[in-house]
Amino acid sequence: MEGGNGAPASPSSSPSSSTSTAPSVTVEEWRGSSSTKLSRTAILTADRSHLTLYRSGSRWDDLGRKILEAFIPEGFPGSVTPDYVPFQVWDSLQGLSTYIRSMLSTQALLSAIGVGEKSATVIGATFQWFLRDFTGMLGGILFTFYQGSNLDSSAKMWRLVADFMNDLGMLMDLVSPLWPSAFIVIVCLGSLSRSFTGVAGGATRAALTQHFALQNNAADISAKEGSQETVATMVGMALGMLLAHITMGNPVAIWLSFLSLTMFHIYANYKAVSCLSLSTLNSERSSILLQYYMQNRTVLSPREVSRREHIFPVWTTWQRPGNMKPLHHRIHLGVKASTLSHSDMMELSGTASSHYKKVNYLLMERKGVIRVINHKEATSADILRSFFHALILANLTGKAKSLHTESRLWMEEHYHDFIAKLKSAGWATERLLSGSIVWRALWVQSPSEEKIN
């Protein structure tokens, strides 16, 4: 027998009105992915002659939960970081804008190729499409070669750059019919632009998925993000087809719609990236944290650093706050030993044995620029320490006479406390996210008669 859909009674009270003293058993059914996120869905009570089932809620509620499971990570919200929801909302909105605009740009591209015209040839259109795709594939390989190792360290910036390049690629497709003589060049440039989007967007998305995963559930989060994007794609394509039909033959309406959606796309991307509070240490976040610690002896939280972090490309320096100007652009990690001059070697002969005897790196200062030579056996912790030490040295440039001495003393006195406070604030201190350090060195330290301070 199945009961109603009202709130079930507690297990200690029988749902039946029978006063029989016959043996009975009551079993509650609970649903949830963790012990703290459970909800009671049913109560079963059985005696020698009856089985009673009371359900909590309706079958429609159960269906709704099952549908949500295709889009929400298991254990949500406890299995993801707090910035997951706002990022996904803005990311879905920017994706919706992209798919709507793609209908307009694709319509213009097909028109320029000659779809629907009697004079157009199949082989001509195929060759143009081949050149377009070939250029994009080649561009993706070249972009990976030059920037692949830097995508992790600046995920927020590259996420913005990726979507901007996608906007530029769609703009190229839209303007291609206006210059028939330069059509091939324009569409190839557009494909090249979108190839950067594919590489940078995919790589940064993987980095962000790892950030969101609190319970080693990156695969689940990635799968659910794919479902969310699929829905955004379908809705965007439907709205895009409707918009393309409405604006057909009206260039002014097409351009107004495209530019308006592009501006919204840029804004939504900025809001999405601004929501992120990454807890990994890259060069800029390390610089912000260290400068604040040197002034206040406390560390900032990931959310506080995200408000100060520079998320636009490095050439837009006007965005950088003057009172928290980072020093990371003055640090060169992993310098090639073969590039050292005679004066550099003489400097190292005076500092290696006196200041860097117990560490797996060497620092050199020249005109405010700090070069770091990493030992061939340096670990991730050594590289992180060498970078913070270089930041201290850069910060002391122009303020202290004995740069190497004062920076070494600061590291000996404060570094372990600094790292401990970073861990307490939620920062991942296992490694520094930076470009690949492919050049290392092995040196033999010997006493020097001349000690360099």
CORPERA-V439769 format. One line per field, one symbol per residue. ss: DSSP state (H for helix, E for strand, - for the rest). psi: psi as a letter, one per 30 degrees, with the letter a starting at -180 (. if undefined). burial: + if it has 9 or more other C-alpha atoms within 8 Angstrom, else -. A space follows every 50 residues. Layout:
ss=???
psi=???
burial=???
//
This chain:
ss=-E----------------------EEEEEEE-------EEEEEEEE---- EEEEE---HHHHHHHHHH-----------E---HHHHHHHHHHHHHHHHH HHHHHHHHHHHHH--------HHHHHHHHHHHHHHHHHHHHHHHHHHHHH ----HHHHHHHHHHHHHHHHHHHHHHHH-HHHHHHHHHHHHHHHHHHHHH HHHHHHHHHHHHE----HHHHHHHHHHHHHHHHHHHHHHHHHHHHHH--- HHHHHHHHHHHHHHHHHHHHHHHHH----EEEHHHHHHHHHHHHHH---- -HHHHHHH--------HHH--HHH---HHHEE----HHH--HHHHHHHHH HHHHH-----EEEEEE--EEEEEEE----HHHHHHHHHHHHHHHHH---- --HHHHHHHHHHHHHHHHHHHHHH---EEEEEE-------E--------- ---
psi=kkaaglklllffkkflgkgkglklkkkkkkklflffhkkkflkkkkaffl kkjkkkalfeeeeeeeeffffkkkgkfffllfgeeeeeeeeeeeeeeeee ffeeeeeeeeeefgkfkffkkeeeeeeeeeeeeeeeeeeeeeeeeegeff eefheeefeeeeeeeeeeeeeeeefeffiefgeeeeeeeeeeefeeeeee eeeeeeeeeeefjfhhheeeeeeeeeeeeeeeeeeeeeeeeeeeeegkgi eeeeeeeeeeeeeeeeeeeeeeeffkikgljaeeeeeeeeeeefefglll leeeefffkjfllffifffkkefhjlfffgkjkhkkfffkleeeeeeeff fefefheglhlkkkkjhfkkkkjklfgkleeeeeeeeeeeeeeeefkffl eieeeeeeeeeeefeeeeeeeeeefgkjgelkjllkjfkllkljkkkkfj kk.
burial=----+--+--+--------------+-+++-+-----+-++++++++--- +++++++----+------+-+++-+---+++-++-+++++++++++++++ ++++++++++++++-----+----+--+--+++-++++++--++----++ +++++++++++++++++++++++++++-----++-+++++++++++++++ +++++-+++-++++--++-+++-++-+++--++-+++++++-++--+--- ---+---+--++-+++-++++++++++-+++++++++++++++-----++ +++-++--+-+--------------+++-++++++++------++-++++ +++-++---++++++---+++++++--+-+++++-+++++++++-++--- --++++++-++---++-++-+++-+++++-++++----+++--------- ---
//
